[in-house]
Amino acid sequence: MVTTSYAIAVGSNRAGRHGRPEAEVRAALALLGGRAAPVMQSAPVGPSLRRYANTVVLVESALSPGEMLAWLKGIERAFGRRQGRRWGARVIDLDIVLWSGGVWADRRLTVPHLRFRERDFVLRPLATLAPGWRDPVSGLTVRQLLARLTVRRPAPSRAARLGWGP
């Protein structure tokens, strides 16, 4: 049996049967197994007003990405997650971020996750677990992606803001 590695993003911003969002994340981690980064708090994404509890877990599995997605969706349903508005409050959110097999795409799933490179709440915990894992699309490591995301760019000059120069 061949196993592969998955980086799974875990998040919650709504209390559920396990308690507050942090407890929901910890309960999901117990089901997923693997090695998890510390749980962090993050600002809401999209229209949601509630802060999130987030982490990333590395899981070894013989499941294909499609089968892994089905397993994760089953866990979400068991936690009480229902289909709804995008970026709304959710008791648990489980996303495949990276897969050691490289790139995967079908009608339901794209790996690597399309927005993981833009998300501090994914890259920061992932960098504590697998800083050298390379994004199969950009070729950059998780550490490099996080550095690019967190680098402060100088504010544009007044002239540039007014369209008078570079």
VMD Tcl script that builds the backbone (N, CA, C; Angstrom):
set m [mol new atoms 498]
animate dup $m
set s [atomselect $m all]
$s set {name element resname resid chain x y z} {
  {N N MET 1 A 0.842 -1.173 0.000}
  {CA C MET 1 A 0.000 0.000 0.000}
  {C C MET 1 A 0.891 1.240 0.000}
  {N N VAL 2 A 0.680 2.104 -0.979}
  {CA C VAL 2 A 1.448 3.339 -1.104}
  {C C VAL 2 A 0.722 4.439 -0.333}
  {N N THR 3 A 1.465 5.128 0.528}
  {CA C THR 3 A 0.858 6.255 1.238}
  {C C THR 3 A 1.455 7.554 0.722}
  {N N THR 4 A 0.661 8.591 0.804}
  {CA C THR 4 A 1.108 9.918 0.432}
  {C C THR 4 A 0.804 10.860 1.584}
  {N N SER 5 A 1.394 12.035 1.517}
  {CA C SER 5 A 1.180 13.042 2.565}
  {C C SER 5 A 0.206 14.094 2.083}
  {N N TYR 6 A -0.603 14.557 3.006}
  {CA C TYR 6 A -1.534 15.645 2.760}
  {C C TYR 6 A -1.316 16.729 3.801}
  {N N ALA 7 A -1.381 17.966 3.381}
  {CA C ALA 7 A -1.457 19.093 4.306}
  {C C ALA 7 A -2.918 19.532 4.279}
  {N N ILE 8 A -3.573 19.440 5.431}
  {CA C ILE 8 A -4.990 19.754 5.552}
  {C C ILE 8 A -5.147 21.000 6.417}
  {N N ALA 9 A -5.795 22.025 5.891}
  {CA C ALA 9 A -6.112 23.220 6.673}
  {C C ALA 9 A -7.392 22.937 7.455}
  {N N VAL 10 A -7.369 23.319 8.743}
  {CA C VAL 10 A -8.503 23.079 9.631}
  {C C VAL 10 A -8.909 24.424 10.231}
  {N N GLY 11 A -10.180 24.771 10.131}
  {CA C GLY 11 A -10.637 26.042 10.681}
  {C C GLY 11 A -12.054 25.964 11.205}
  {N N SER 12 A -12.363 26.845 12.148}
  {CA C SER 12 A -13.711 26.961 12.695}
  {C C SER 12 A -13.922 28.383 13.179}
  {N N ASN 13 A -15.145 28.899 13.003}
  {CA C ASN 13 A -15.487 30.188 13.595}
  {C C ASN 13 A -16.885 30.163 14.202}
  {N N ARG 14 A -17.344 28.971 14.537}
  {CA C ARG 14 A -18.652 28.832 15.159}
  {C C ARG 14 A -18.619 27.685 16.158}
  {N N ALA 15 A -19.203 27.899 17.319}
  {CA C ALA 15 A -19.280 26.843 18.324}
  {C C ALA 15 A -20.158 25.702 17.817}
  {N N GLY 16 A -19.829 24.509 18.269}
  {CA C GLY 16 A -20.595 23.328 17.904}
  {C C GLY 16 A -20.703 22.402 19.090}
  {N N ARG 17 A -20.946 21.153 18.832}
  {CA C ARG 17 A -21.149 20.202 19.934}
  {C C ARG 17 A -19.896 19.973 20.770}
  {N N HIS 18 A -18.731 20.313 20.237}
  {CA C HIS 18 A -17.484 20.163 20.991}
  {C C HIS 18 A -17.134 21.412 21.782}
  {N N GLY 19 A -17.854 22.501 21.530}
  {CA C GLY 19 A -17.600 23.742 22.251}
  {C C GLY 19 A -17.229 24.878 21.319}
  {N N ARG 20 A -16.389 25.773 21.844}
  {CA C ARG 20 A -15.948 26.948 21.082}
  {C C ARG 20 A -15.149 26.514 19.846}
  {N N PRO 21 A -14.888 27.442 18.906}
  {CA C PRO 21 A -14.158 27.076 17.688}
  {C C PRO 21 A -12.837 26.335 17.939}
  {N N GLU 22 A -12.063 26.738 18.950}
  {CA C GLU 22 A -10.798 26.052 19.241}
  {C C GLU 22 A -11.044 24.581 19.581}
  {N N ALA 23 A -12.127 24.317 20.329}
  {CA C ALA 23 A -12.462 22.939 20.686}
  {C C ALA 23 A -12.911 22.148 19.464}
  {N N GLU 24 A -13.622 22.791 18.553}
  {CA C GLU 24 A -14.025 22.128 17.317}
  {C C GLU 24 A -12.798 21.730 16.500}
  {N N VAL 25 A -11.828 22.638 16.416}
  {CA C VAL 25 A -10.597 22.342 15.676}
  {C C VAL 25 A -9.871 21.172 16.328}
  {N N ARG 26 A -9.739 21.186 17.640}
  {CA C ARG 26 A -9.040 20.090 18.339}
  {C C ARG 26 A -9.761 18.744 18.161}
  {N N ALA 27 A -11.098 18.765 18.163}
  {CA C ALA 27 A -11.861 17.534 17.944}
  {C C ALA 27 A -11.628 16.997 16.529}
  {N N ALA 28 A -11.574 17.886 15.562}
  {CA C ALA 28 A -11.296 17.452 14.185}
  {C C ALA 28 A -9.884 16.877 14.084}
  {N N LEU 29 A -8.923 17.518 14.754}
  {CA C LEU 29 A -7.548 17.012 14.732}
  {C C LEU 29 A -7.479 15.603 15.308}
  {N N ALA 30 A -8.261 15.328 16.345}
  {CA C ALA 30 A -8.264 13.993 16.947}
  {C C ALA 30 A -8.741 12.946 15.937}
  {N N LEU 31 A -9.699 13.304 15.096}
  {CA C LEU 31 A -10.180 12.372 14.066}
  {C C LEU 31 A -9.180 12.216 12.921}
  {N N LEU 32 A -8.533 13.310 12.556}
  {CA C LEU 32 A -7.620 13.282 11.415}
  {C C LEU 32 A -6.314 12.571 11.737}
  {N N GLY 33 A -5.882 12.618 12.982}
  {CA C GLY 33 A -4.589 12.050 13.339}
  {C C GLY 33 A -3.493 12.918 12.748}
  {N N GLY 34 A -2.339 12.376 12.581}
  {CA C GLY 34 A -1.244 13.122 11.977}
  {C C GLY 34 A -0.575 14.083 12.942}
  {N N ARG 35 A 0.198 14.982 12.380}
  {CA C ARG 35 A 0.980 15.958 13.157}
  {C C ARG 35 A 0.434 17.343 12.856}
  {N N ALA 36 A 0.018 18.047 13.923}
  {CA C ALA 36 A -0.628 19.348 13.741}
  {C C ALA 36 A 0.225 20.475 14.294}
  {N N ALA 37 A 0.087 21.639 13.672}
  {CA C ALA 37 A 0.700 22.868 14.168}
  {C C ALA 37 A -0.185 23.417 15.285}
  {N N PRO 38 A 0.347 24.334 16.095}
  {CA C PRO 38 A -0.492 24.963 17.118}
  {C C PRO 38 A -1.674 25.697 16.489}
  {N N VAL 39 A -2.782 25.731 17.207}
  {CA C VAL 39 A -3.977 26.438 16.750}
  {C C VAL 39 A -3.738 27.935 16.922}
  {N N MET 40 A -4.097 28.712 15.907}
  {CA C MET 40 A -3.940 30.165 15.951}
  {C C MET 40 A -5.283 30.833 15.696}
  {N N GLN 41 A -5.372 32.083 16.080}
  {CA C GLN 41 A -6.557 32.889 15.813}
  {C C GLN 41 A -6.296 33.717 14.556}
  {N N SER 42 A -7.340 33.916 13.744}
  {CA C SER 42 A -7.175 34.748 12.558}
  {C C SER 42 A -8.432 35.570 12.314}
  {N N ALA 43 A -8.248 36.648 11.589}
  {CA C ALA 43 A -9.349 37.547 11.252}
  {C C ALA 43 A -10.307 36.852 10.298}
  {N N PRO 44 A -11.561 37.297 10.277}
  {CA C PRO 44 A -12.531 36.711 9.353}
  {C C PRO 44 A -12.157 36.954 7.890}
  {N N VAL 45 A -12.584 36.051 7.025}
  {CA C VAL 45 A -12.390 36.178 5.586}
  {C C VAL 45 A -13.765 36.382 4.967}
  {N N GLY 46 A -13.861 37.295 4.053}
  {CA C GLY 46 A -15.131 37.546 3.398}
  {C C GLY 46 A -16.115 38.231 4.322}
  {N N PRO 47 A -17.418 37.942 4.158}
  {CA C PRO 47 A -18.432 38.660 4.915}
  {C C PRO 47 A -18.579 38.228 6.368}
  {N N SER 48 A -17.950 37.127 6.773}
  {CA C SER 48 A -18.083 36.657 8.146}
  {C C SER 48 A -17.503 37.678 9.122}
  {N N LEU 49 A -18.121 37.805 10.279}
  {CA C LEU 49 A -17.654 38.741 11.303}
  {C C LEU 49 A -16.927 38.040 12.440}
  {N N ARG 50 A -16.955 36.729 12.461}
  {CA C ARG 50 A -16.380 35.959 13.567}
  {C C ARG 50 A -14.927 35.589 13.293}
  {N N ARG 51 A -14.092 35.710 14.324}
  {CA C ARG 51 A -12.695 35.283 14.212}
  {C C ARG 51 A -12.638 33.767 14.077}
  {N N TYR 52 A -11.590 33.296 13.455}
  {CA C TYR 52 A -11.385 31.869 13.238}
  {C C TYR 52 A -10.327 31.300 14.170}
  {N N ALA 53 A -10.471 30.030 14.457}
  {CA C ALA 53 A -9.402 29.205 15.017}
  {C C ALA 53 A -8.913 28.377 13.837}
  {N N ASN 54 A -7.594 28.407 13.561}
  {CA C ASN 54 A -7.030 27.717 12.390}
  {C C ASN 54 A -5.780 26.945 12.757}
  {N N THR 55 A -5.520 25.909 12.001}
  {CA C THR 55 A -4.251 25.206 12.034}
  {C C THR 55 A -4.113 24.401 10.745}
  {N N VAL 56 A -3.002 23.692 10.650}
  {CA C VAL 56 A -2.753 22.760 9.543}
  {C C VAL 56 A -2.272 21.460 10.160}
  {N N VAL 57 A -2.692 20.360 9.573}
  {CA C VAL 57 A -2.257 19.043 10.024}
  {C C VAL 57 A -1.682 18.280 8.827}
  {N N LEU 58 A -0.607 17.542 9.067}
  {CA C LEU 58 A -0.028 16.664 8.045}
  {C C LEU 58 A -0.535 15.253 8.302}
  {N N VAL 59 A -1.132 14.647 7.290}
  {CA C VAL 59 A -1.742 13.333 7.396}
  {C C VAL 59 A -1.140 12.423 6.338}
  {N N GLU 60 A -0.763 11.223 6.746}
  {CA C GLU 60 A -0.306 10.190 5.808}
  {C C GLU 60 A -1.493 9.298 5.487}
  {N N SER 61 A -1.705 8.997 4.203}
  {CA C SER 61 A -2.865 8.204 3.818}
  {C C SER 61 A -2.641 7.505 2.491}
  {N N ALA 62 A -3.316 6.390 2.313}
  {CA C ALA 62 A -3.330 5.697 1.022}
  {C C ALA 62 A -4.486 6.174 0.150}
  {N N LEU 63 A -5.305 7.091 0.668}
  {CA C LEU 63 A -6.438 7.610 -0.106}
  {C C LEU 63 A -5.956 8.500 -1.248}
  {N N SER 64 A -6.675 8.439 -2.362}
  {CA C SER 64 A -6.435 9.381 -3.456}
  {C C SER 64 A -6.968 10.747 -3.020}
  {N N PRO 65 A -6.580 11.831 -3.686}
  {CA C PRO 65 A -7.142 13.136 -3.317}
  {C C PRO 65 A -8.669 13.166 -3.346}
  {N N GLY 66 A -9.281 12.542 -4.316}
  {CA C GLY 66 A -10.746 12.501 -4.370}
  {C C GLY 66 A -11.339 11.758 -3.181}
  {N N GLU 67 A -10.722 10.644 -2.823}
  {CA C GLU 67 A -11.186 9.886 -1.658}
  {C C GLU 67 A -10.942 10.667 -0.362}
  {N N MET 68 A -9.815 11.368 -0.283}
  {CA C MET 68 A -9.527 12.188 0.893}
  {C C MET 68 A -10.576 13.284 1.025}
  {N N LEU 69 A -10.926 13.931 -0.086}
  {CA C LEU 69 A -11.951 14.963 -0.058}
  {C C LEU 69 A -13.274 14.392 0.471}
  {N N ALA 70 A -13.668 13.220 0.004}
  {CA C ALA 70 A -14.918 12.605 0.460}
  {C C ALA 70 A -14.863 12.333 1.966}
  {N N TRP 71 A -13.725 11.862 2.467}
  {CA C TRP 71 A -13.566 11.602 3.901}
  {C C TRP 71 A -13.692 12.907 4.696}
  {N N LEU 72 A -13.012 13.958 4.225}
  {CA C LEU 72 A -13.071 15.252 4.906}
  {C C LEU 72 A -14.496 15.819 4.907}
  {N N LYS 73 A -15.199 15.718 3.781}
  {CA C LYS 73 A -16.584 16.204 3.716}
  {C C LYS 73 A -17.478 15.420 4.674}
  {N N GLY 74 A -17.212 14.125 4.839}
  {CA C GLY 74 A -17.964 13.316 5.808}
  {C C GLY 74 A -17.738 13.796 7.234}
  {N N ILE 75 A -16.499 14.160 7.558}
  {CA C ILE 75 A -16.193 14.705 8.886}
  {C C ILE 75 A -16.919 16.031 9.072}
  {N N GLU 76 A -16.884 16.898 8.062}
  {CA C GLU 76 A -17.595 18.183 8.160}
  {C C GLU 76 A -19.085 17.967 8.433}
  {N N ARG 77 A -19.697 17.031 7.722}
  {CA C ARG 77 A -21.127 16.749 7.941}
  {C C ARG 77 A -21.369 16.229 9.355}
  {N N ALA 78 A -20.489 15.341 9.832}
  {CA C ALA 78 A -20.633 14.789 11.183}
  {C C ALA 78 A -20.526 15.882 12.251}
  {N N PHE 79 A -19.789 16.936 11.970}
  {CA C PHE 79 A -19.652 18.063 12.897}
  {C C PHE 79 A -20.826 19.037 12.795}
  {N N GLY 80 A -21.705 18.810 11.821}
  {CA C GLY 80 A -22.876 19.661 11.677}
  {C C GLY 80 A -22.755 20.722 10.602}
  {N N ARG 81 A -21.718 20.640 9.799}
  {CA C ARG 81 A -21.580 21.636 8.730}
  {C C ARG 81 A -22.574 21.336 7.628}
  {N N ARG 82 A -23.215 22.375 7.173}
  {CA C ARG 82 A -24.164 22.269 6.067}
  {C C ARG 82 A -23.705 23.165 4.937}
  {N N GLN 83 A -24.120 22.817 3.734}
  {CA C GLN 83 A -23.804 23.660 2.586}
  {C C GLN 83 A -24.450 25.015 2.818}
  {N N GLY 84 A -23.754 26.047 2.466}
  {CA C GLY 84 A -24.329 27.363 2.663}
  {C C GLY 84 A -23.531 28.407 1.933}
  {N N ARG 85 A -23.690 29.598 2.418}
  {CA C ARG 85 A -23.041 30.731 1.795}
  {C C ARG 85 A -21.520 30.626 1.936}
  {N N ARG 86 A -20.839 31.023 0.883}
  {CA C ARG 86 A -19.382 30.992 0.868}
  {C C ARG 86 A -18.832 31.946 1.924}
  {N N TRP 87 A -17.850 31.501 2.667}
  {CA C TRP 87 A -17.176 32.278 3.708}
  {C C TRP 87 A -18.084 32.610 4.881}
  {N N GLY 88 A -19.206 31.937 5.014}
  {CA C GLY 88 A -20.076 32.172 6.159}
  {C C GLY 88 A -19.534 31.475 7.400}
  {N N ALA 89 A -20.245 31.642 8.519}
  {CA C ALA 89 A -19.859 30.968 9.758}
  {C C ALA 89 A -19.914 29.460 9.546}
  {N N ARG 90 A -18.936 28.768 10.094}
  {CA C ARG 90 A -18.909 27.315 9.946}
  {C C ARG 90 A -18.324 26.673 11.189}
  {N N VAL 91 A -18.905 25.542 11.539}
  {CA C VAL 91 A -18.437 24.839 12.722}
  {C C VAL 91 A -17.077 24.189 12.449}
  {N N ILE 92 A -16.863 23.732 11.216}
  {CA C ILE 92 A -15.546 23.159 10.850}
  {C C ILE 92 A -15.367 23.294 9.335}
  {N N ASP 93 A -14.145 23.536 8.952}
  {CA C ASP 93 A -13.788 23.642 7.542}
  {C C ASP 93 A -12.496 22.868 7.357}
  {N N LEU 94 A -12.502 21.898 6.480}
  {CA C LEU 94 A -11.336 21.060 6.207}
  {C C LEU 94 A -11.004 21.155 4.727}
  {N N ASP 95 A -9.807 21.659 4.419}
  {CA C ASP 95 A -9.390 21.834 3.029}
  {C C ASP 95 A -8.058 21.153 2.770}
  {N N ILE 96 A -7.967 20.440 1.654}
  {CA C ILE 96 A -6.684 19.890 1.224}
  {C C ILE 96 A -5.885 21.043 0.640}
  {N N VAL 97 A -4.725 21.301 1.229}
  {CA C VAL 97 A -3.873 22.401 0.780}
  {C C VAL 97 A -2.823 21.886 -0.192}
  {N N LEU 98 A -2.091 20.862 0.215}
  {CA C LEU 98 A -1.046 20.263 -0.616}
  {C C LEU 98 A -1.133 18.743 -0.507}
  {N N TRP 99 A -0.596 18.093 -1.516}
  {CA C TRP 99 A -0.553 16.640 -1.590}
  {C C TRP 99 A 0.827 16.277 -2.116}
  {N N SER 100 A 1.459 15.275 -1.508}
  {CA C SER 100 A 2.822 14.922 -1.923}
  {C C SER 100 A 2.874 14.379 -3.344}
  {N N GLY 101 A 1.741 14.046 -3.914}
  {CA C GLY 101 A 1.691 13.586 -5.299}
  {C C GLY 101 A 1.764 14.714 -6.319}
  {N N GLY 102 A 1.752 15.964 -5.841}
  {CA C GLY 102 A 1.877 17.100 -6.759}
  {C C GLY 102 A 0.568 17.799 -7.011}
  {N N VAL 103 A 0.157 17.834 -8.277}
  {CA C VAL 103 A -1.043 18.556 -8.706}
  {C C VAL 103 A -2.162 17.551 -8.947}
  {N N TRP 104 A -3.371 17.947 -8.550}
  {CA C TRP 104 A -4.569 17.138 -8.798}
  {C C TRP 104 A -5.686 18.089 -9.189}
  {N N ALA 105 A -6.444 17.727 -10.176}
  {CA C ALA 105 A -7.594 18.550 -10.543}
  {C C ALA 105 A -8.682 17.671 -11.140}
  {N N ASP 106 A -9.872 17.856 -10.619}
  {CA C ASP 106 A -11.065 17.277 -11.227}
  {C C ASP 106 A -12.195 18.273 -10.998}
  {N N ARG 107 A -13.410 17.908 -11.278}
  {CA C ARG 107 A -14.508 18.876 -11.191}
  {C C ARG 107 A -14.812 19.319 -9.766}
  {N N ARG 108 A -14.385 18.559 -8.762}
  {CA C ARG 108 A -14.693 18.897 -7.367}
  {C C ARG 108 A -13.509 19.418 -6.572}
  {N N LEU 109 A -12.286 19.179 -7.053}
  {CA C LEU 109 A -11.122 19.440 -6.224}
  {C C LEU 109 A -9.934 19.880 -7.062}
  {N N THR 110 A -9.219 20.882 -6.571}
  {CA C THR 110 A -7.958 21.308 -7.156}
  {C C THR 110 A -6.916 21.328 -6.045}
  {N N VAL 111 A -5.820 20.618 -6.253}
  {CA C VAL 111 A -4.694 20.601 -5.318}
  {C C VAL 111 A -3.458 20.957 -6.121}
  {N N PRO 112 A -2.658 21.931 -5.670}
  {CA C PRO 112 A -2.775 22.656 -4.420}
  {C C PRO 112 A -4.002 23.557 -4.387}
  {N N HIS 113 A -4.439 23.838 -3.155}
  {CA C HIS 113 A -5.570 24.742 -2.945}
  {C C HIS 113 A -5.279 26.054 -3.665}
  {N N LEU 114 A -6.249 26.571 -4.363}
  {CA C LEU 114 A -6.030 27.734 -5.230}
  {C C LEU 114 A -5.598 28.995 -4.488}
  {N N ARG 115 A -5.994 29.157 -3.223}
  {CA C ARG 115 A -5.689 30.405 -2.518}
  {C C ARG 115 A -4.718 30.241 -1.353}
  {N N PHE 116 A -4.133 29.073 -1.173}
  {CA C PHE 116 A -3.299 28.883 0.015}
  {C C PHE 116 A -2.096 29.822 0.049}
  {N N ARG 117 A -1.601 30.230 -1.115}
  {CA C ARG 117 A -0.419 31.116 -1.170}
  {C C ARG 117 A -0.714 32.517 -0.626}
  {N N GLU 118 A -1.983 32.880 -0.530}
  {CA C GLU 118 A -2.413 34.216 -0.077}
  {C C GLU 118 A -2.829 34.229 1.384}
  {N N ARG 119 A -2.785 33.101 2.063}
  {CA C ARG 119 A -3.402 32.992 3.378}
  {C C ARG 119 A -2.385 32.736 4.479}
  {N N ASP 120 A -2.162 33.771 5.259}
  {CA C ASP 120 A -1.252 33.667 6.400}
  {C C ASP 120 A -1.700 32.571 7.362}
  {N N PHE 121 A -3.008 32.435 7.579}
  {CA C PHE 121 A -3.527 31.447 8.521}
  {C C PHE 121 A -3.338 30.008 8.038}
  {N N VAL 122 A -2.922 29.823 6.803}
  {CA C VAL 122 A -2.540 28.511 6.291}
  {C C VAL 122 A -1.012 28.397 6.246}
  {N N LEU 123 A -0.352 29.392 5.669}
  {CA C LEU 123 A 1.102 29.314 5.497}
  {C C LEU 123 A 1.868 29.328 6.826}
  {N N ARG 124 A 1.420 30.141 7.781}
  {CA C ARG 124 A 2.147 30.231 9.055}
  {C C ARG 124 A 2.169 28.883 9.785}
  {N N PRO 125 A 1.013 28.229 10.019}
  {CA C PRO 125 A 1.088 26.923 10.676}
  {C C PRO 125 A 1.773 25.858 9.807}
  {N N LEU 126 A 1.566 25.907 8.504}
  {CA C LEU 126 A 2.209 24.936 7.619}
  {C C LEU 126 A 3.726 25.077 7.667}
  {N N ALA 127 A 4.210 26.302 7.778}
  {CA C ALA 127 A 5.659 26.531 7.848}
  {C C ALA 127 A 6.268 25.952 9.121}
  {N N THR 128 A 5.491 25.802 10.187}
  {CA C THR 128 A 6.031 25.179 11.404}
  {C C THR 128 A 6.173 23.676 11.236}
  {N N LEU 129 A 5.392 23.092 10.347}
  {CA C LEU 129 A 5.418 21.643 10.130}
  {C C LEU 129 A 6.294 21.220 8.956}
  {N N ALA 130 A 6.214 21.948 7.860}
  {CA C ALA 130 A 6.872 21.522 6.613}
  {C C ALA 130 A 7.396 22.730 5.851}
  {N N PRO 131 A 8.371 23.463 6.412}
  {CA C PRO 131 A 8.845 24.682 5.753}
  {C C PRO 131 A 9.464 24.436 4.381}
  {N N GLY 132 A 9.988 23.240 4.156}
  {CA C GLY 132 A 10.642 22.938 2.888}
  {C C GLY 132 A 9.741 22.319 1.834}
  {N N TRP 133 A 8.465 22.095 2.151}
  {CA C TRP 133 A 7.541 21.496 1.177}
  {C C TRP 133 A 7.375 22.476 0.024}
  {N N ARG 134 A 7.627 22.014 -1.178}
  {CA C ARG 134 A 7.554 22.870 -2.368}
  {C C ARG 134 A 6.161 22.853 -2.976}
  {N N ASP 135 A 5.706 24.033 -3.286}
  {CA C ASP 135 A 4.471 24.202 -4.036}
  {C C ASP 135 A 4.759 23.677 -5.441}
  {N N PRO 136 A 4.010 22.666 -5.915}
  {CA C PRO 136 A 4.316 22.102 -7.238}
  {C C PRO 136 A 4.014 23.057 -8.395}
  {N N VAL 137 A 3.310 24.135 -8.138}
  {CA C VAL 137 A 2.985 25.090 -9.195}
  {C C VAL 137 A 4.059 26.169 -9.291}
  {N N SER 138 A 4.375 26.819 -8.174}
  {CA C SER 138 A 5.347 27.921 -8.207}
  {C C SER 138 A 6.782 27.437 -8.052}
  {N N GLY 139 A 6.968 26.247 -7.464}
  {CA C GLY 139 A 8.310 25.755 -7.176}
  {C C GLY 139 A 8.901 26.326 -5.893}
  {N N LEU 140 A 8.191 27.243 -5.248}
  {CA C LEU 140 A 8.681 27.852 -4.014}
  {C C LEU 140 A 8.347 26.982 -2.813}
  {N N THR 141 A 9.187 27.082 -1.775}
  {CA C THR 141 A 8.903 26.347 -0.549}
  {C C THR 141 A 7.844 27.091 0.256}
  {N N VAL 142 A 7.266 26.404 1.212}
  {CA C VAL 142 A 6.294 27.036 2.102}
  {C C VAL 142 A 6.953 28.211 2.819}
  {N N ARG 143 A 8.182 28.042 3.251}
  {CA C ARG 143 A 8.915 29.138 3.917}
  {C C ARG 143 A 9.023 30.354 3.001}
  {N N GLN 144 A 9.352 30.138 1.731}
  {CA C GLN 144 A 9.468 31.241 0.777}
  {C C GLN 144 A 8.114 31.896 0.507}
  {N N LEU 145 A 7.067 31.089 0.404}
  {CA C LEU 145 A 5.728 31.645 0.183}
  {C C LEU 145 A 5.307 32.514 1.366}
  {N N LEU 146 A 5.596 32.049 2.579}
  {CA C LEU 146 A 5.254 32.835 3.768}
  {C C LEU 146 A 6.054 34.128 3.798}
  {N N ALA 147 A 7.338 34.055 3.468}
  {CA C ALA 147 A 8.171 35.268 3.454}
  {C C ALA 147 A 7.632 36.269 2.439}
  {N N ARG 148 A 7.232 35.800 1.279}
  {CA C ARG 148 A 6.671 36.707 0.262}
  {C C ARG 148 A 5.380 37.354 0.752}
  {N N LEU 149 A 4.593 36.592 1.474}
  {CA C LEU 149 A 3.324 37.106 1.962}
  {C C LEU 149 A 3.518 38.141 3.066}
  {N N THR 150 A 4.537 37.959 3.867}
  {CA C THR 150 A 4.708 38.819 5.038}
  {C C THR 150 A 5.673 39.973 4.823}
  {N N VAL 151 A 6.342 40.028 3.678}
  {CA C VAL 151 A 7.264 41.133 3.406}
  {C C VAL 151 A 6.459 42.415 3.290}
  {N N ARG 152 A 6.903 43.414 4.006}
  {CA C ARG 152 A 6.231 44.723 3.939}
  {C C ARG 152 A 6.778 45.485 2.741}
  {N N ARG 153 A 5.875 45.957 1.941}
  {CA C ARG 153 A 6.287 46.775 0.797}
  {C C ARG 153 A 6.211 48.236 1.218}
  {N N PRO 154 A 7.161 49.053 0.765}
  {CA C PRO 154 A 7.102 50.469 1.125}
  {C C PRO 154 A 5.842 51.118 0.549}
  {N N ALA 155 A 5.300 52.043 1.311}
  {CA C ALA 155 A 4.106 52.760 0.849}
  {C C ALA 155 A 4.475 53.588 -0.371}
  {N N PRO 156 A 3.584 53.673 -1.342}
  {CA C PRO 156 A 3.892 54.490 -2.531}
  {C C PRO 156 A 3.994 55.965 -2.136}
  {N N SER 157 A 4.811 56.674 -2.852}
  {CA C SER 157 A 4.958 58.107 -2.589}
  {C C SER 157 A 3.651 58.824 -2.917}
  {N N ARG 158 A 3.528 60.037 -2.422}
  {CA C ARG 158 A 2.327 60.829 -2.698}
  {C C ARG 158 A 2.190 61.037 -4.219}
  {N N ALA 159 A 3.297 61.315 -4.866}
  {CA C ALA 159 A 3.243 61.528 -6.319}
  {C C ALA 159 A 2.749 60.290 -7.036}
  {N N ALA 160 A 3.211 59.099 -6.603}
  {CA C ALA 160 A 2.780 57.872 -7.242}
  {C C ALA 160 A 1.286 57.613 -6.964}
  {N N ARG 161 A 0.837 57.918 -5.723}
  {CA C ARG 161 A -0.582 57.742 -5.402}
  {C C ARG 161 A -1.470 58.644 -6.255}
  {N N LEU 162 A -0.940 59.824 -6.605}
  {CA C LEU 162 A -1.704 60.759 -7.425}
  {C C LEU 162 A -1.541 60.486 -8.917}
  {N N GLY 163 A -0.712 59.497 -9.258}
  {CA C GLY 163 A -0.499 59.149 -10.648}
  {C C GLY 163 A 0.524 60.007 -11.376}
  {N N TRP 164 A 1.383 60.693 -10.605}
  {CA C TRP 164 A 2.372 61.584 -11.212}
  {C C TRP 164 A 3.726 60.944 -11.419}
  {N N GLY 165 A 3.917 59.756 -10.954}
  {CA C GLY 165 A 5.236 59.144 -11.089}
  {C C GLY 165 A 5.196 57.674 -10.743}
  {N N PRO 166 A 6.362 57.061 -10.650}
  {CA C PRO 166 A 6.419 55.610 -10.390}
  {C C PRO 166 A 5.946 55.229 -9.006}
}
mol reanalyze $m
mol bondsrecalc $m
mol representation Tube
mol addrep $m
